[in-house]
Amino acid sequence: MTPRTMTPPTMTPPTTTTDLRVVTLNVWHTRGDATARTALINAELRRLNPDLVALQEVLPGQLPDLVEGTGLHATHQSQTAETQPPYADRYGGTAIATRWPHRVVETLDQRGTDAPDVPWLTLAALVPLPGLGEVLFLAPTTSFRLDAEAQRERQVLALCDLDARHRTALPTLMAGDFNADPDASSIRYLTGRQSLAGRSTHFHDAWEVAGTGPGHTWTTDNPNATEDIELLARQPRHHRRLDYVFVGSPHAHPHSFAHVRRAALAFHEPTDDVWPSDHYGVAADLTMGLLTPA
């Protein structure tokens, strides 16, 4: 029997594309000089002029000040969740902000008996892009402890189920603090390098596609991070890439694309000795479009 050759469908060039800037930052709630830090974050958001923003560890009352004057539409998890998890009043929660009015379609609570101390919920929102239709934007935060990779594995599996429930034709965009470096099983799973629980998936890691250097976002080079690094790692030098922008794969979105043109650190420099957060953020520039079968 002669084997058949599988030929991918021919696609015509896209007729409409949209350039997007996606940004993520762990805000560090109200630690340190919160007033000065909020002003720095707001100024950087204005300068970056992003289209989709994922924010972690944000108190509800902080959010209006963070996005003031940016033109972004913002939603905090407290506005969509049926109940608020413990510690959210101290450590804040997840928020998203988008250039165009969005619609939150699900708020996912990733706590469990193996991860009871995660007050940051995951927001899933549909965002209309001019000329292209809606894109799914996921803003998660996973368990933070160094020994919590089993919990993070469970959480990324749930993120993929969340994507499947609300996925659109356009590549899903996912941004947040994943508390795991690129070699961790949870990140390897998301980038298609290993399976979990008999399952596999694939997202592009924007930094891997278009970033330069190690891209560390939680590091003792940032004095705001040193206290918690000493508490959690107890090492004088600690550098990890924990914050990501992920882009849906052509395997899940065969008739569209999201080309990553650039990925860079953001919120990573002090002003007058004030650092914006204990994390550095990530900004990724994309070009998104639909392909039409010939």
ZADO-1210 file (C-alpha; in nm, 4 decimals, padded with zeros to 6 digits):
<atoms>
<atom x="00.0000" y="00.0000" z="00.0000" code="MET" pos="1"/>
<atom x="00.1369" y="00.3392" z="-00.0970" code="THR" pos="2"/>
<atom x="00.1419" y="00.5789" z="00.1986" code="PRO" pos="3"/>
<atom x="-00.0595" y="00.8942" z="00.1585" code="ARG" pos="4"/>
<atom x="00.1113" y="01.2314" z="00.1755" code="THR" pos="5"/>
<atom x="-00.0607" y="01.4760" z="00.4059" code="MET" pos="6"/>
<atom x="-00.0581" y="01.8175" z="00.2448" code="THR" pos="7"/>
<atom x="-00.1486" y="02.1160" z="00.4604" code="PRO" pos="8"/>
<atom x="-00.4285" y="02.3341" z="00.3218" code="PRO" pos="9"/>
<atom x="-00.3188" y="02.6272" z="00.1108" code="THR" pos="10"/>
<atom x="-00.3859" y="02.9619" z="00.2696" code="MET" pos="11"/>
<atom x="-00.4108" y="03.3015" z="00.1099" code="THR" pos="12"/>
<atom x="-00.2324" y="03.5976" z="00.2705" code="PRO" pos="13"/>
<atom x="-00.4265" y="03.7737" z="00.5459" code="PRO" pos="14"/>
<atom x="-00.6392" y="04.0683" z="00.4433" code="THR" pos="15"/>
<atom x="-00.6384" y="04.2268" z="00.7896" code="THR" pos="16"/>
<atom x="-00.3760" y="04.2271" z="01.0610" code="THR" pos="17"/>
<atom x="-00.3541" y="04.4014" z="01.3956" code="THR" pos="18"/>
<atom x="-00.0437" y="04.4921" z="01.5920" code="ASP" pos="19"/>
<atom x="-00.0744" y="04.4316" z="01.9661" code="LEU" pos="20"/>
<atom x="00.1360" y="04.4980" z="02.2720" code="ARG" pos="21"/>
<atom x="00.0776" y="04.2567" z="02.5603" code="VAL" pos="22"/>
<atom x="00.2149" y="04.3403" z="02.9054" code="VAL" pos="23"/>
<atom x="00.2241" y="04.1518" z="03.2338" code="THR" pos="24"/>
<atom x="00.3386" y="04.2699" z="03.5783" code="LEU" pos="25"/>
<atom x="00.3160" y="04.1450" z="03.9335" code="ASN" pos="26"/>
<atom x="00.2307" y="04.4714" z="04.1135" code="VAL" pos="27"/>
<atom x="00.3396" y="04.3525" z="04.4662" code="TRP" pos="28"/>
<atom x="00.0166" y="04.4842" z="04.6247" code="HIS" pos="29"/>
<atom x="00.0950" y="04.7613" z="04.8775" code="THR" pos="30"/>
<atom x="00.4407" y="04.6586" z="04.9936" code="ARG" pos="31"/>
<atom x="00.7103" y="04.9234" z="05.0196" code="GLY" pos="32"/>
<atom x="00.6333" y="05.2787" z="04.9097" code="ASP" pos="33"/>
<atom x="00.3065" y="05.1852" z="04.7413" code="ALA" pos="34"/>
<atom x="00.2130" y="05.5412" z="04.6459" code="THR" pos="35"/>
<atom x="00.5404" y="05.6065" z="04.4667" code="ALA" pos="36"/>
<atom x="00.5426" y="05.2622" z="04.3078" code="ARG" pos="37"/>
<atom x="00.1869" y="05.3015" z="04.1783" code="THR" pos="38"/>
<atom x="00.2827" y="05.6311" z="04.0168" code="ALA" pos="39"/>
<atom x="00.5842" y="05.4664" z="03.8493" code="LEU" pos="40"/>
<atom x="00.3755" y="05.1771" z="03.7193" code="ILE" pos="41"/>
<atom x="00.1137" y="05.4174" z="03.5869" code="ASN" pos="42"/>
<atom x="00.3788" y="05.6283" z="03.4125" code="ALA" pos="43"/>
<atom x="00.5306" y="05.3191" z="03.2513" code="GLU" pos="44"/>
<atom x="00.1904" y="05.1944" z="03.1358" code="LEU" pos="45"/>
<atom x="00.1316" y="05.5305" z="02.9718" code="ARG" pos="46"/>
<atom x="00.4708" y="05.5115" z="02.8022" code="ARG" pos="47"/>
<atom x="00.4297" y="05.1521" z="02.6860" code="LEU" pos="48"/>
<atom x="00.0744" y="05.2163" z="02.5618" code="ASN" pos="49"/>
<atom x="-00.0213" y="04.8464" z="02.5750" code="PRO" pos="50"/>
<atom x="-00.3345" y="04.6859" z="02.4324" code="ASP" pos="51"/>
<atom x="-00.3696" y="04.3917" z="02.6724" code="LEU" pos="52"/>
<atom x="-00.2409" y="04.3955" z="03.0303" code="VAL" pos="53"/>
<atom x="-00.2354" y="04.1247" z="03.2968" code="ALA" pos="54"/>
<atom x="-00.1705" y="04.2435" z="03.6525" code="LEU" pos="55"/>
<atom x="-00.1147" y="04.0275" z="03.9593" code="GLN" pos="56"/>
<atom x="-00.1233" y="04.1061" z="04.3325" code="GLU" pos="57"/>
<atom x="-00.3441" y="04.4110" z="04.2861" code="VAL" pos="58"/>
<atom x="-00.5813" y="04.5398" z="04.5517" code="LEU" pos="59"/>
<atom x="-00.9162" y="04.6584" z="04.4130" code="PRO" pos="60"/>
<atom x="-00.8576" y="05.0138" z="04.5298" code="GLY" pos="61"/>
<atom x="-00.5209" y="05.0270" z="04.3526" code="GLN" pos="62"/>
<atom x="-00.6493" y="04.9434" z="04.0070" code="LEU" pos="63"/>
<atom x="-00.8012" y="05.2832" z="03.9132" code="PRO" pos="64"/>
<atom x="-00.4752" y="05.4605" z="04.0012" code="ASP" pos="65"/>
<atom x="-00.2673" y="05.2092" z="03.8075" code="LEU" pos="66"/>
<atom x="-00.4606" y="05.2640" z="03.4818" code="VAL" pos="67"/>
<atom x="-00.5551" y="05.6305" z="03.5212" code="GLU" pos="68"/>
<atom x="-00.5024" y="05.8211" z="03.1977" code="GLY" pos="69"/>
<atom x="-00.4094" y="05.5107" z="02.9972" code="THR" pos="70"/>
<atom x="-00.7417" y="05.4717" z="02.8175" code="GLY" pos="71"/>
<atom x="-00.7543" y="05.1080" z="02.9272" code="LEU" pos="72"/>
<atom x="-01.0695" y="04.9273" z="03.0415" code="HIS" pos="73"/>
<atom x="-00.9887" y="04.7427" z="03.3655" code="ALA" pos="74"/>
<atom x="-01.1517" y="04.4596" z="03.5617" code="THR" pos="75"/>
<atom x="-01.0427" y="04.3225" z="03.9003" code="HIS" pos="76"/>
<atom x="-01.1200" y="03.9665" z="04.0085" code="GLN" pos="77"/>
<atom x="-01.3298" y="04.1053" z="04.2951" code="SER" pos="78"/>
<atom x="-01.5764" y="04.2352" z="04.0347" code="GLN" pos="79"/>
<atom x="-01.6387" y="03.8930" z="03.8795" code="THR" pos="80"/>
<atom x="-01.5769" y="03.6260" z="04.1465" code="ALA" pos="81"/>
<atom x="-01.8693" y="03.4853" z="04.3439" code="GLU" pos="82"/>
<atom x="-01.6562" y="03.4653" z="04.6578" code="THR" pos="83"/>
<atom x="-01.3222" y="03.6164" z="04.7513" code="GLN" pos="84"/>
<atom x="-01.0442" y="03.3784" z="04.8596" code="PRO" pos="85"/>
<atom x="-00.8639" y="03.4221" z="05.1925" code="PRO" pos="86"/>
<atom x="-00.5756" y="03.6698" z="05.2015" code="TYR" pos="87"/>
<atom x="-00.7033" y="03.8619" z="04.8986" code="ALA" pos="88"/>
<atom x="-00.7549" y="04.1678" z="05.1177" code="ASP" pos="89"/>
<atom x="-00.3835" y="04.1594" z="05.2006" code="ARG" pos="90"/>
<atom x="-00.2162" y="04.0226" z="04.8890" code="TYR" pos="91"/>
<atom x="-00.4596" y="04.1446" z="04.6270" code="GLY" pos="92"/>
<atom x="-00.5791" y="03.9592" z="04.3216" code="GLY" pos="93"/>
<atom x="-00.5645" y="03.9415" z="03.9439" code="THR" pos="94"/>
<atom x="-00.6723" y="04.2228" z="03.7138" code="ALA" pos="95"/>
<atom x="-00.6801" y="04.2779" z="03.3408" code="ILE" pos="96"/>
<atom x="-00.6854" y="04.5970" z="03.1368" code="ALA" pos="97"/>
<atom x="-00.7553" y="04.6180" z="02.7644" code="THR" pos="98"/>
<atom x="-00.7570" y="04.8824" z="02.4935" code="ARG" pos="99"/>
<atom x="-01.1051" y="04.7772" z="02.3819" code="TRP" pos="100"/>
<atom x="-01.3934" y="04.6931" z="02.6173" code="PRO" pos="101"/>
<atom x="-01.3657" y="04.3268" z="02.7146" code="HIS" pos="102"/>
<atom x="-01.6076" y="04.0685" z="02.8447" code="ARG" pos="103"/>
<atom x="-01.4992" y="03.8393" z="03.1306" code="VAL" pos="104"/>
<atom x="-01.6379" y="03.4956" z="03.0481" code="VAL" pos="105"/>
<atom x="-01.5018" y="03.2995" z="03.3435" code="GLU" pos="106"/>
<atom x="-01.3202" y="03.3523" z="03.6728" code="THR" pos="107"/>
<atom x="-01.1287" y="03.0392" z="03.7707" code="LEU" pos="108"/>
<atom x="-01.0332" y="02.9624" z="04.1307" code="ASP" pos="109"/>
<atom x="-00.7118" y="02.7574" z="04.1234" code="GLN" pos="110"/>
<atom x="-00.7043" y="02.6807" z="04.4954" code="ARG" pos="111"/>
<atom x="-00.7268" y="02.3243" z="04.6165" code="GLY" pos="112"/>
<atom x="-00.6324" y="02.1052" z="04.9092" code="THR" pos="113"/>
<atom x="-00.2784" y="02.1031" z="04.7680" code="ASP" pos="114"/>
<atom x="-00.2745" y="02.4826" z="04.7118" code="ALA" pos="115"/>
<atom x="-00.4936" y="02.6550" z="04.9692" code="PRO" pos="116"/>
<atom x="-00.2953" y="02.9786" z="04.9827" code="ASP" pos="117"/>
<atom x="-00.3389" y="03.1151" z="04.6291" code="VAL" pos="118"/>
<atom x="-00.5662" y="03.4210" z="04.6548" code="PRO" pos="119"/>
<atom x="-00.5102" y="03.5188" z="04.2920" code="TRP" pos="120"/>
<atom x="-00.7861" y="03.4009" z="04.0608" code="LEU" pos="121"/>
<atom x="-00.7562" y="03.3507" z="03.6852" code="THR" pos="122"/>
<atom x="-00.9541" y="03.5805" z="03.4573" code="LEU" pos="123"/>
<atom x="-01.0636" y="03.4728" z="03.1106" code="ALA" pos="124"/>
<atom x="-01.1860" y="03.7549" z="02.8884" code="ALA" pos="125"/>
<atom x="-01.2917" y="03.7942" z="02.5270" code="LEU" pos="126"/>
<atom x="-01.1483" y="04.1085" z="02.3704" code="VAL" pos="127"/>
<atom x="-01.2701" y="04.2406" z="02.0324" code="PRO" pos="128"/>
<atom x="-00.9831" y="04.3264" z="01.7969" code="LEU" pos="129"/>
<atom x="-01.0564" y="04.5700" z="01.5135" code="PRO" pos="130"/>
<atom x="-01.1245" y="04.3871" z="01.1892" code="GLY" pos="131"/>
<atom x="-01.0429" y="04.0421" z="01.3306" code="LEU" pos="132"/>
<atom x="-01.3040" y="03.9431" z="01.5876" code="GLY" pos="133"/>
<atom x="-01.2609" y="03.8341" z="01.9461" code="GLU" pos="134"/>
<atom x="-00.9454" y="03.6965" z="02.1037" code="VAL" pos="135"/>
<atom x="-00.9340" y="03.5025" z="02.4302" code="LEU" pos="136"/>
<atom x="-00.7074" y="03.6637" z="02.6904" code="PHE" pos="137"/>
<atom x="-00.6170" y="03.4577" z="02.9981" code="LEU" pos="138"/>
<atom x="-00.4575" y="03.6166" z="03.3052" code="ALA" pos="139"/>
<atom x="-00.3456" y="03.3505" z="03.5572" code="PRO" pos="140"/>
<atom x="-00.1206" y="03.3272" z="03.8606" code="THR" pos="141"/>
<atom x="-00.0029" y="02.9883" z="03.9851" code="THR" pos="142"/>
<atom x="00.1266" y="02.8651" z="04.3220" code="SER" pos="143"/>
<atom x="00.4346" y="03.0512" z="04.4386" code="PHE" pos="144"/>
<atom x="00.6231" y="02.8115" z="04.6655" code="ARG" pos="145"/>
<atom x="00.9453" y="02.6593" z="04.5327" code="LEU" pos="146"/>
<atom x="00.8206" y="02.3096" z="04.6199" code="ASP" pos="147"/>
<atom x="00.4749" y="02.3557" z="04.4620" code="ALA" pos="148"/>
<atom x="00.5430" y="02.2258" z="04.1098" code="GLU" pos="149"/>
<atom x="00.2848" y="01.9482" z="04.1507" code="ALA" pos="150"/>
<atom x="00.0232" y="02.2160" z="04.2199" code="GLN" pos="151"/>
<atom x="00.1437" y="02.4194" z="03.9215" code="ARG" pos="152"/>
<atom x="00.1119" y="02.1116" z="03.7011" code="GLU" pos="153"/>
<atom x="-00.2514" y="02.0765" z="03.8049" code="ARG" pos="154"/>
<atom x="-00.3090" y="02.4467" z="03.7506" code="GLN" pos="155"/>
<atom x="-00.1687" y="02.4600" z="03.3957" code="VAL" pos="156"/>
<atom x="-00.3834" y="02.1612" z="03.3009" code="LEU" pos="157"/>
<atom x="-00.6842" y="02.3594" z="03.4252" code="ALA" pos="158"/>
<atom x="-00.5675" y="02.6611" z="03.2240" code="LEU" pos="159"/>
<atom x="-00.5702" y="02.4514" z="02.9085" code="CYS" pos="160"/>
<atom x="-00.9239" y="02.3340" z="02.9888" code="ASP" pos="161"/>
<atom x="-01.0202" y="02.6976" z="03.0384" code="LEU" pos="162"/>
<atom x="-00.8724" y="02.7826" z="02.6994" code="ASP" pos="163"/>
<atom x="-01.0635" y="02.5000" z="02.5351" code="ALA" pos="164"/>
<atom x="-01.3934" y="02.6215" z="02.6822" code="ARG" pos="165"/>
<atom x="-01.3614" y="02.9726" z="02.5392" code="HIS" pos="166"/>
<atom x="-01.1097" y="02.9529" z="02.2541" code="ARG" pos="167"/>
<atom x="-01.1715" y="03.1609" z="01.9423" code="THR" pos="168"/>
<atom x="-01.0313" y="03.1420" z="01.5900" code="ALA" pos="169"/>
<atom x="-00.7543" y="03.3840" z="01.6888" code="LEU" pos="170"/>
<atom x="-00.4591" y="03.2499" z="01.8894" code="PRO" pos="171"/>
<atom x="-00.5261" y="03.2592" z="02.2623" code="THR" pos="172"/>
<atom x="-00.3062" y="03.5027" z="02.4547" code="LEU" pos="173"/>
<atom x="-00.2052" y="03.4190" z="02.8108" code="MET" pos="174"/>
<atom x="00.0056" y="03.6395" z="03.0389" code="ALA" pos="175"/>
<atom x="00.0926" y="03.6328" z="03.4057" code="GLY" pos="176"/>
<atom x="00.3201" y="03.5304" z="03.6896" code="ASP" pos="177"/>
<atom x="00.3613" y="03.1524" z="03.6628" code="PHE" pos="178"/>
<atom x="00.6097" y="03.1209" z="03.9511" code="ASN" pos="179"/>
<atom x="00.8101" y="02.8650" z="03.7523" code="ALA" pos="180"/>
<atom x="01.1184" y="02.8940" z="03.5371" code="ASP" pos="181"/>
<atom x="01.1324" y="02.7634" z="03.1778" code="PRO" pos="182"/>
<atom x="01.2764" y="02.4253" z="03.2839" code="ASP" pos="183"/>
<atom x="00.9869" y="02.3511" z="03.5218" code="ALA" pos="184"/>
<atom x="00.7440" y="02.0805" z="03.4160" code="SER" pos="185"/>
<atom x="00.4484" y="02.3226" z="03.4112" code="SER" pos="186"/>
<atom x="00.6235" y="02.5521" z="03.1622" code="ILE" pos="187"/>
<atom x="00.7643" y="02.2627" z="02.9627" code="ARG" pos="188"/>
<atom x="00.4095" y="02.1329" z="02.9319" code="TYR" pos="189"/>
<atom x="00.2752" y="02.4656" z="02.8082" code="LEU" pos="190"/>
<atom x="00.5516" y="02.4917" z="02.5480" code="THR" pos="191"/>
<atom x="00.4999" y="02.1374" z="02.4198" code="GLY" pos="192"/>
<atom x="00.8186" y="01.9867" z="02.5626" code="ARG" pos="193"/>
<atom x="00.6574" y="01.7262" z="02.7854" code="GLN" pos="194"/>
<atom x="00.3227" y="01.5724" z="02.8643" code="SER" pos="195"/>
<atom x="00.1308" y="01.5830" z="03.1919" code="LEU" pos="196"/>
<atom x="-00.1357" y="01.3325" z="03.2985" code="ALA" pos="197"/>
<atom x="-00.1312" y="01.1809" z="02.9511" code="GLY" pos="198"/>
<atom x="-00.2015" y="01.5161" z="02.7899" code="ARG" pos="199"/>
<atom x="-00.0010" y="01.7582" z="02.5795" code="SER" pos="200"/>
<atom x="-00.0423" y="02.1060" z="02.4365" code="THR" pos="201"/>
<atom x="00.1604" y="02.3841" z="02.2785" code="HIS" pos="202"/>
<atom x="00.1926" y="02.7593" z="02.3302" code="PHE" pos="203"/>
<atom x="00.4718" y="02.9845" z="02.2084" code="HIS" pos="204"/>
<atom x="00.6724" y="03.1510" z="02.4853" code="ASP" pos="205"/>
<atom x="00.7110" y="03.5082" z="02.3559" code="ALA" pos="206"/>
<atom x="01.0458" y="03.5563" z="02.5297" code="TRP" pos="207"/>
<atom x="01.1854" y="03.2411" z="02.3735" code="GLU" pos="208"/>
<atom x="01.0744" y="03.3590" z="02.0295" code="VAL" pos="209"/>
<atom x="01.1928" y="03.7188" z="02.0420" code="ALA" pos="210"/>
<atom x="01.3562" y="03.8031" z="02.3754" code="GLY" pos="211"/>
<atom x="01.7245" y="03.8735" z="02.4351" code="THR" pos="212"/>
<atom x="01.9220" y="03.7415" z="02.7289" code="GLY" pos="213"/>
<atom x="01.7974" y="03.5374" z="03.0252" code="PRO" pos="214"/>
<atom x="01.4920" y="03.7569" z="03.0894" code="GLY" pos="215"/>
<atom x="01.4992" y="03.7119" z="03.4664" code="HIS" pos="216"/>
<atom x="01.1954" y="03.8753" z="03.6260" code="THR" pos="217"/>
<atom x="01.2460" y="03.7824" z="03.9935" code="TRP" pos="218"/>
<atom x="01.6005" y="03.8489" z="04.1006" code="THR" pos="219"/>
<atom x="01.8162" y="03.9722" z="04.3855" code="THR" pos="220"/>
<atom x="01.9311" y="04.2456" z="04.1464" code="ASP" pos="221"/>
<atom x="01.5996" y="04.4095" z="04.2429" code="ASN" pos="222"/>
<atom x="01.6176" y="04.5225" z="04.6083" code="PRO" pos="223"/>
<atom x="01.2387" y="04.4893" z="04.6423" code="ASN" pos="224"/>
<atom x="01.2744" y="04.1152" z="04.5875" code="ALA" pos="225"/>
<atom x="01.5552" y="04.0426" z="04.8301" code="THR" pos="226"/>
<atom x="01.3428" y="04.0061" z="05.1448" code="GLU" pos="227"/>
<atom x="01.1063" y="03.7474" z="04.9971" code="ASP" pos="228"/>
<atom x="01.3905" y="03.5676" z="04.8188" code="ILE" pos="229"/>
<atom x="01.5688" y="03.5375" z="05.1529" code="GLU" pos="230"/>
<atom x="01.2476" y="03.4051" z="05.3082" code="LEU" pos="231"/>
<atom x="01.1695" y="03.1523" z="05.0311" code="LEU" pos="232"/>
<atom x="01.5107" y="03.0593" z="04.8878" code="ALA" pos="233"/>
<atom x="01.7594" y="03.1715" z="05.1550" code="ARG" pos="234"/>
<atom x="02.0284" y="03.2232" z="04.8950" code="GLN" pos="235"/>
<atom x="02.2229" y="03.5484" z="04.8446" code="PRO" pos="236"/>
<atom x="02.1979" y="03.5285" z="04.4648" code="ARG" pos="237"/>
<atom x="01.8769" y="03.4132" z="04.3021" code="HIS" pos="238"/>
<atom x="01.7597" y="03.4868" z="03.9474" code="HIS" pos="239"/>
<atom x="01.4571" y="03.3317" z="03.7751" code="ARG" pos="240"/>
<atom x="01.2280" y="03.3991" z="03.4790" code="ARG" pos="241"/>
<atom x="00.8788" y="03.3607" z="03.6244" code="LEU" pos="242"/>
<atom x="00.6635" y="03.6007" z="03.4194" code="ASP" pos="243"/>
<atom x="00.5455" y="03.5090" z="03.0702" code="TYR" pos="244"/>
<atom x="00.3447" y="03.6014" z="02.7665" code="VAL" pos="245"/>
<atom x="00.2214" y="03.2898" z="02.5864" code="PHE" pos="246"/>
<atom x="00.0710" y="03.2759" z="02.2375" code="VAL" pos="247"/>
<atom x="-00.1654" y="03.0048" z="02.1147" code="GLY" pos="248"/>
<atom x="-00.0280" y="02.7478" z="01.8724" code="SER" pos="249"/>
<atom x="-00.1219" y="02.6960" z="01.5063" code="PRO" pos="250"/>
<atom x="-00.2193" y="02.3430" z="01.6095" code="HIS" pos="251"/>
<atom x="-00.5133" y="02.4921" z="01.8015" code="ALA" pos="252"/>
<atom x="-00.5631" y="02.7887" z="01.5655" code="HIS" pos="253"/>
<atom x="-00.4905" y="02.6627" z="01.2125" code="PRO" pos="254"/>
<atom x="-00.6470" y="02.9586" z="01.0310" code="HIS" pos="255"/>
<atom x="-00.4793" y="03.2446" z="01.2157" code="SER" pos="256"/>
<atom x="-00.1433" y="03.3569" z="01.3482" code="PHE" pos="257"/>
<atom x="00.0181" y="03.5777" z="01.6115" code="ALA" pos="258"/>
<atom x="00.3750" y="03.6565" z="01.5134" code="HIS" pos="259"/>
<atom x="00.5922" y="03.7595" z="01.8088" code="VAL" pos="260"/>
<atom x="00.8083" y="04.0468" z="01.6861" code="ARG" pos="261"/>
<atom x="00.9697" y="04.1527" z="02.0125" code="ARG" pos="262"/>
<atom x="00.9773" y="04.0645" z="02.3818" code="ALA" pos="263"/>
<atom x="01.1483" y="04.2783" z="02.6439" code="ALA" pos="264"/>
<atom x="01.1595" y="04.3454" z="03.0164" code="LEU" pos="265"/>
<atom x="00.9441" y="04.6290" z="03.1497" code="ALA" pos="266"/>
<atom x="00.9144" y="04.8007" z="03.4886" code="PHE" pos="267"/>
<atom x="01.2740" y="04.6897" z="03.5505" code="HIS" pos="268"/>
<atom x="01.4503" y="05.0156" z="03.6342" code="GLU" pos="269"/>
<atom x="01.4274" y="05.2441" z="03.9403" code="PRO" pos="270"/>
<atom x="01.3375" y="05.6114" z="03.9468" code="THR" pos="271"/>
<atom x="01.4898" y="05.8130" z="04.2324" code="ASP" pos="272"/>
<atom x="01.5841" y="05.4819" z="04.3981" code="ASP" pos="273"/>
<atom x="01.2232" y="05.3572" z="04.3878" code="VAL" pos="274"/>
<atom x="01.1662" y="05.0285" z="04.2015" code="TRP" pos="275"/>
<atom x="00.8187" y="04.9728" z="04.0517" code="PRO" pos="276"/>
<atom x="00.7706" y="04.6242" z="04.1994" code="SER" pos="277"/>
<atom x="00.9494" y="04.3164" z="04.3300" code="ASP" pos="278"/>
<atom x="00.9065" y="04.1587" z="03.9861" code="HIS" pos="279"/>
<atom x="01.0094" y="04.2898" z="03.6493" code="TYR" pos="280"/>
<atom x="00.7361" y="04.2829" z="03.3889" code="GLY" pos="281"/>
<atom x="00.7340" y="04.1573" z="03.0314" code="VAL" pos="282"/>
<atom x="00.6137" y="04.3401" z="02.7198" code="ALA" pos="283"/>
<atom x="00.5578" y="04.1507" z="02.3949" code="ALA" pos="284"/>
<atom x="00.4774" y="04.2992" z="02.0547" code="ASP" pos="285"/>
<atom x="00.2681" y="04.0812" z="01.8243" code="LEU" pos="286"/>
<atom x="00.1138" y="04.0948" z="01.4805" code="THR" pos="287"/>
<atom x="-00.2109" y="03.8986" z="01.4655" code="MET" pos="288"/>
<atom x="-00.4149" y="03.8024" z="01.1608" code="GLY" pos="289"/>
<atom x="-00.6556" y="03.5550" z="01.0058" code="LEU" pos="290"/>
<atom x="-00.5701" y="03.3253" z="00.7156" code="LEU" pos="291"/>
<atom x="-00.8308" y="03.2323" z="00.4561" code="THR" pos="292"/>
<atom x="-00.8231" y="02.8911" z="00.2803" code="PRO" pos="293"/>
<atom x="-00.7465" y="02.9356" z="-00.0892" code="ALA" pos="294"/>
</atoms>
